[in-house]
Amino acid sequence: MLKPALRGWDGLLAVLRWTSMAVLAFMMLTICYDAIMRYFFAAPTSWSLEINSFLLVYLAVVGAAEAQRQDAHIRITFFIDKLPGRAKALVALLTGLIGVSFCAILVWRGGLMAMQAWEYGERVSSAFGTPMVYPYALLPIGFGALALQFLIETCQAAYRLVHPATGKEASHA
């Protein structure tokens, strides 16, 4: 039962990865378009900066779960690499619990911000006037995904703590 859920999670992260790539391509095109319009035709767009600012938030928060899954976040492992297997698992367990807690707070606060923006009809004070509920909603979505990835890694670390690898398996852990 756990394997299908993890495959589903991997599928969801793949969708988020592909949408992030599409967002990045869209940002590249719109920024180039805006630069050409601004410098060659003296007619900058009124929407490019605003939209791309929000899409940058999308890339940062939605891509964080995939980066965590791929172990692509920057970290210093000098001391952790010198620890035995169970101690590494304990550090991973504590790190995961801290990560889940941090993300839970950001999901909660981001959700409150999004609900208030929806309730009060907050908009960006620009000609485009983007409703703020959309960029605010990215916080609970992105940090919720990151919290789930931390939770998966925390459960894996707890399993390694209870069932330490022996022999050949220890060198691959």
C-alpha positions, 0 to 999 in steps of 0.5 A, a space after each residue: 500500500 505504501 509503494 503505490 502512494 510513493 509512486 503517486 507522490 513521485 508522479 505529482 512531483 514530476 508534474 510539478 517539475 514539468 510545470 516548473 520547466 514550463 514556467 521557466 520557459 514562459 518567464 524567459 520568453 516574457 522577459 525577453 519580449 519585455 526587454 525588446 519592447 522596452 529598448 527597441 520600441 520604447 514601449 515596455 509591457 505593463 504586466 511582465 515584471 508583475 507576472 514574472 515576480 509571482 512566477 519566481 515565487 512559484 519556482 522557489 516554493 513549488 520546486 523545493 519539494 522536488 529539490 528535497 527529494 533529489 537531495 539537491 539543496 545545499 548543505 554541509 555534511 562534513 560532520 554527518 559523513 563521519 557519523 555511524 549509520 544509526 547516528 546519521 539516521 538520528 540526525 536525519 530524523 531530527 532534521 526531518 522533524 524540524 523540516 516538517 514543523 517549519 513547513 507546517 508553520 508556513 502552510 498555516 501562515 500562508 493559508 491565513 494570508 491567502 484566506 485574508 487576501 480572498 476575503 478582503 479582495 486584495 490586489 496588487 496596486 498596478 495596472 494589471 491588478 493581480 489578485 493577491 490570493 494567487 501568489 499567497 496560495 503558492 505558499 501553502 501549496 509549495 510548503 505543503 508539498 515540501 512538508 510531505 517530502 520531509 515527512 517521507 524522509 523522516 519515516 525513512 530515517 525512523 525505519 533506518 534508526 530501528 532497522 540499521 543496515 548490516 554488512 553490504 547494505 550499510 555501505 549503500 545507505 
